[in-house]
């Protein structure tokens, strides 16, 4: 069964079609929500709710359009709303206390060399600290661009925002990250050839 067949099954009222969609998109959905909300449990709830909403509202989906942007609009919008509701900063370490999951498990595969692993973890920590200082809306466009690989037009379509708004948010996120990360890059020599 492929995605189109799964969606057709859902449209006929067969919840079995949801299984393939969960297989295809669950990891990316949770990761996307997590990168915006910075809360693992909340990200999992957002993804689960989005899949339930797909089942409940499948008739609102236009089968002539790609499913992925429609689905990820739900994920991104719900994650931004949840992050805005929280209105507080949460330490990355708090999210993993008592969890078998680490930040490295979520972001990238671990490096085999301990020295490389230490450097990678330090870079991740610095980048996460900088990402935390972005607004949820700026984090959302940064995640969509650099994690999901969406282009600006696709982001605007997915978020139902004017292209100029998406470009501005992405520009503001890049500028803020650049300002926050430049001292680290200069101090550590990361990126030197």
C-alpha positions as a Markdown table, in Angstrom:
| # | Residue | x | y | z |
|---|---|---|---|---|
| 1 | Unk | 0.0 | 0.0 | 0.0 |
| 2 | Unk | 1.3 | 3.5 | -0.9 |
| 3 | Unk | 0.4 | 6.9 | 0.5 |
| 4 | Unk | -2.4 | 7.5 | -2.1 |
| 5 | Unk | -4.0 | 4.1 | -1.3 |
| 6 | Unk | -3.8 | 4.8 | 2.5 |
| 7 | Unk | -5.5 | 8.1 | 2.0 |
| 8 | Unk | -8.2 | 6.5 | -0.2 |
| 9 | Unk | -8.8 | 3.9 | 2.5 |
| 10 | Unk | -9.2 | 6.7 | 5.1 |
| 11 | Unk | -11.6 | 8.5 | 2.9 |
| 12 | Unk | -13.7 | 5.3 | 2.8 |
| 13 | Unk | -13.8 | 5.3 | 6.6 |
| 14 | Unk | -11.1 | 2.5 | 7.0 |
| 15 | Unk | -8.8 | 3.5 | 9.8 |
| 16 | Unk | -6.3 | 0.9 | 8.6 |
| 17 | Unk | -5.1 | 3.5 | 6.1 |
| 18 | Unk | -3.7 | 5.6 | 9.0 |
| 19 | Unk | -1.1 | 2.9 | 9.8 |
| 20 | Unk | 1.0 | 3.6 | 6.7 |
| 21 | Unk | 0.8 | 7.4 | 7.3 |
| 22 | Unk | 2.0 | 6.9 | 10.9 |
| 23 | Unk | 4.8 | 4.8 | 9.6 |
| 24 | Unk | 5.8 | 7.4 | 7.0 |
| 25 | Unk | 5.5 | 10.5 | 9.1 |
| 26 | Unk | 5.5 | 9.8 | 12.8 |
| 27 | Unk | 9.3 | 10.3 | 13.4 |
| 28 | Unk | 9.4 | 13.5 | 11.4 |
| 29 | Unk | 6.2 | 14.8 | 13.0 |
| 30 | Unk | 7.5 | 14.3 | 16.5 |
| 31 | Unk | 10.9 | 15.7 | 15.6 |
| 32 | Unk | 9.3 | 18.8 | 14.0 |
| 33 | Unk | 7.0 | 19.4 | 16.9 |
| 34 | Unk | 9.9 | 18.9 | 19.4 |
| 35 | Unk | 12.2 | 21.3 | 17.6 |
| 36 | Unk | 9.6 | 24.0 | 17.9 |
| 37 | Unk | 8.2 | 23.2 | 21.4 |
| 38 | Unk | 11.4 | 21.9 | 23.0 |
| 39 | Unk | 9.2 | 19.4 | 25.0 |
| 40 | Unk | 9.3 | 15.7 | 24.1 |
| 41 | Unk | 6.0 | 14.7 | 25.7 |
| 42 | Unk | 4.2 | 17.7 | 24.2 |
| 43 | Unk | 5.7 | 16.9 | 20.7 |
| 44 | Unk | 4.4 | 13.3 | 21.0 |
| 45 | Unk | 1.0 | 14.6 | 21.9 |
| 46 | Unk | 0.9 | 17.1 | 19.0 |
| 47 | Unk | 1.9 | 14.3 | 16.6 |
| 48 | Unk | -0.7 | 11.9 | 17.9 |
| 49 | Unk | -3.4 | 14.6 | 17.8 |
| 50 | Unk | -2.5 | 15.4 | 14.2 |
| 51 | Unk | -2.9 | 11.8 | 13.1 |
| 52 | Unk | -6.3 | 11.6 | 14.8 |
| 53 | Unk | -7.2 | 14.8 | 13.1 |
| 54 | Unk | -6.2 | 13.4 | 9.8 |
| 55 | Unk | -8.6 | 10.5 | 10.4 |
| 56 | Unk | -11.4 | 12.8 | 11.5 |
| 57 | Unk | -11.0 | 15.4 | 8.8 |
| 58 | Unk | -9.7 | 13.5 | 5.9 |
| 59 | Unk | -12.6 | 14.8 | 3.8 |
| 60 | Unk | -11.1 | 18.4 | 4.2 |
| 61 | Unk | -8.0 | 17.2 | 2.5 |
| 62 | Unk | -7.8 | 17.8 | -1.3 |
| 63 | Unk | -6.4 | 14.6 | -2.8 |
| 64 | Unk | -5.2 | 16.6 | -5.8 |
| 65 | Unk | -2.6 | 18.2 | -3.6 |
| 66 | Unk | 0.4 | 16.7 | -1.8 |
| 67 | Unk | -0.5 | 15.2 | 1.6 |
| 68 | Unk | 2.8 | 16.0 | 3.4 |
| 69 | Unk | 2.5 | 19.9 | 3.4 |
| 70 | Unk | -1.2 | 19.6 | 4.5 |
| 71 | Unk | -0.2 | 17.3 | 7.4 |
| 72 | Unk | 2.9 | 19.3 | 8.5 |
| 73 | Unk | 0.9 | 22.6 | 8.5 |
| 74 | Unk | -1.1 | 21.0 | 11.3 |
| 75 | Unk | 2.0 | 19.9 | 13.1 |
| 76 | Unk | 3.8 | 23.3 | 12.8 |
| 77 | Unk | 0.7 | 25.3 | 13.7 |
| 78 | Unk | -0.1 | 23.2 | 16.7 |
| 79 | Unk | 3.5 | 23.3 | 17.9 |
| 80 | Unk | 3.7 | 27.1 | 17.5 |
| 81 | Unk | 0.5 | 27.5 | 19.5 |
| 82 | Unk | 1.7 | 25.1 | 22.2 |
| 83 | Unk | 5.1 | 26.9 | 22.4 |
| 84 | Unk | 3.4 | 30.3 | 22.7 |
| 85 | Unk | 1.0 | 29.0 | 25.4 |
| 86 | Unk | 3.9 | 27.8 | 27.5 |
| 87 | Unk | 5.7 | 31.2 | 27.4 |
| 88 | Unk | 8.6 | 29.9 | 29.4 |
| 89 | Unk | 12.1 | 28.8 | 28.7 |
| 90 | Unk | 12.8 | 25.1 | 29.5 |
| 91 | Unk | 16.3 | 23.7 | 29.8 |
| 92 | Unk | 17.2 | 21.0 | 27.3 |
| 93 | Unk | 18.5 | 18.9 | 30.2 |
| 94 | Unk | 15.0 | 18.9 | 31.8 |
| 95 | Unk | 13.5 | 17.3 | 28.7 |
| 96 | Unk | 15.7 | 14.2 | 29.0 |
| 97 | Unk | 15.7 | 13.6 | 32.8 |
| 98 | Unk | 14.5 | 10.0 | 33.3 |
| 99 | Unk | 14.4 | 9.4 | 29.6 |
| 100 | Unk | 16.3 | 6.9 | 27.5 |
| 101 | Unk | 16.2 | 9.4 | 24.7 |
| 102 | Unk | 19.0 | 11.9 | 24.3 |
| 103 | Unk | 19.3 | 15.1 | 22.2 |
| 104 | Unk | 21.8 | 13.3 | 20.0 |
| 105 | Unk | 19.2 | 10.5 | 19.4 |
| 106 | Unk | 16.8 | 13.2 | 18.1 |
| 107 | Unk | 19.1 | 15.3 | 16.0 |
| 108 | Unk | 21.8 | 13.2 | 14.5 |
| 109 | Unk | 23.5 | 9.8 | 14.7 |
| 110 | Unk | 26.2 | 9.6 | 17.3 |
| 111 | Unk | 29.8 | 9.9 | 16.1 |
| 112 | Unk | 32.1 | 6.9 | 16.8 |
| 113 | Unk | 35.1 | 9.0 | 18.0 |
| 114 | Unk | 34.8 | 10.3 | 21.6 |
| 115 | Unk | 36.6 | 13.6 | 20.7 |
| 116 | Unk | 34.3 | 14.1 | 17.7 |
| 117 | Unk | 31.3 | 13.2 | 19.8 |
| 118 | Unk | 32.3 | 15.7 | 22.5 |
| 119 | Unk | 32.7 | 18.5 | 19.9 |
| 120 | Unk | 29.5 | 17.6 | 18.2 |
| 121 | Unk | 27.6 | 17.7 | 21.5 |
| 122 | Unk | 29.1 | 21.1 | 22.4 |
| 123 | Unk | 28.1 | 22.5 | 19.0 |
| 124 | Unk | 24.6 | 21.1 | 19.4 |
| 125 | Unk | 24.3 | 22.6 | 22.9 |
| 126 | Unk | 25.4 | 26.0 | 21.6 |
| 127 | Unk | 23.0 | 25.8 | 18.6 |
| 128 | Unk | 20.1 | 24.7 | 20.9 |
| 129 | Unk | 20.8 | 27.5 | 23.3 |
| 130 | Unk | 20.6 | 29.9 | 20.3 |
| 131 | Unk | 17.5 | 28.3 | 18.9 |
| 132 | Unk | 15.8 | 28.6 | 22.3 |
| 133 | Unk | 16.2 | 32.4 | 22.0 |
| 134 | Unk | 14.2 | 32.6 | 18.8 |
| 135 | Unk | 10.4 | 33.1 | 19.0 |
| 136 | Unk | 8.3 | 30.0 | 18.4 |
| 137 | Unk | 7.3 | 31.4 | 14.9 |
| 138 | Unk | 11.0 | 31.9 | 14.0 |
| 139 | Unk | 11.9 | 28.4 | 15.3 |
| 140 | Unk | 9.0 | 27.0 | 13.2 |
| 141 | Unk | 10.3 | 28.4 | 9.9 |
| 142 | Unk | 13.9 | 27.5 | 10.8 |
| 143 | Unk | 12.8 | 23.9 | 11.5 |
| 144 | Unk | 10.7 | 23.7 | 8.3 |
| 145 | Unk | 13.6 | 25.0 | 6.2 |
| 146 | Unk | 16.6 | 23.2 | 7.7 |
| 147 | Unk | 15.0 | 20.1 | 9.1 |
| 148 | Unk | 12.1 | 19.4 | 6.8 |
| 149 | Unk | 13.9 | 20.9 | 3.8 |
| 150 | Unk | 10.9 | 23.1 | 2.7 |
| 151 | Unk | 11.5 | 26.0 | 0.3 |
| 152 | Unk | 10.1 | 29.4 | 1.1 |
| 153 | Unk | 7.1 | 29.1 | -1.3 |
| 154 | Unk | 6.3 | 25.6 | 0.1 |
| 155 | Unk | 6.5 | 27.0 | 3.7 |
| 156 | Unk | 4.2 | 29.9 | 2.8 |
| 157 | Unk | 1.7 | 27.5 | 1.2 |
| 158 | Unk | 1.9 | 25.1 | 4.2 |
| 159 | Unk | 1.5 | 27.8 | 6.8 |
| 160 | Unk | -1.0 | 29.8 | 4.7 |
| 161 | Unk | 1.1 | 32.9 | 5.1 |
| 162 | Unk | 2.2 | 35.5 | 2.6 |
| 163 | Unk | 5.6 | 34.6 | 1.1 |
| 164 | Unk | 7.0 | 37.9 | 2.4 |
| 165 | Unk | 6.1 | 37.0 | 6.0 |
| 166 | Unk | 7.8 | 33.6 | 5.7 |
| 167 | Unk | 10.9 | 35.3 | 4.1 |
| 168 | Unk | 10.9 | 37.9 | 6.9 |
| 169 | Unk | 10.6 | 35.3 | 9.7 |
| 170 | Unk | 13.4 | 33.2 | 8.1 |
| 171 | Unk | 15.6 | 36.2 | 7.6 |
| 172 | Unk | 15.0 | 37.3 | 11.2 |
| 173 | Unk | 15.8 | 33.8 | 12.5 |
| 174 | Unk | 19.0 | 33.6 | 10.5 |
| 175 | Unk | 20.1 | 37.1 | 11.6 |
| 176 | Unk | 19.4 | 36.3 | 15.3 |
| 177 | Unk | 21.2 | 32.9 | 15.0 |
| 178 | Unk | 24.1 | 34.5 | 13.3 |
| 179 | Unk | 24.4 | 37.1 | 16.0 |
| 180 | Unk | 24.2 | 34.5 | 18.7 |
| 181 | Unk | 26.5 | 32.0 | 17.2 |
| 182 | Unk | 29.3 | 34.2 | 15.8 |
| 183 | Unk | 31.0 | 34.6 | 19.2 |
| 184 | Unk | 31.1 | 30.8 | 19.6 |
| 185 | Unk | 32.4 | 30.2 | 16.1 |
| 186 | Unk | 35.1 | 32.8 | 16.6 |
| 187 | Unk | 36.1 | 31.5 | 20.0 |
| 188 | Unk | 36.1 | 27.8 | 19.1 |
| 189 | Unk | 37.5 | 28.0 | 15.7 |
| 190 | Unk | 34.7 | 25.8 | 14.4 |
| 191 | Unk | 34.4 | 26.2 | 10.7 |
| 192 | Unk | 38.0 | 27.1 | 10.2 |
| 193 | Unk | 39.3 | 25.2 | 7.2 |
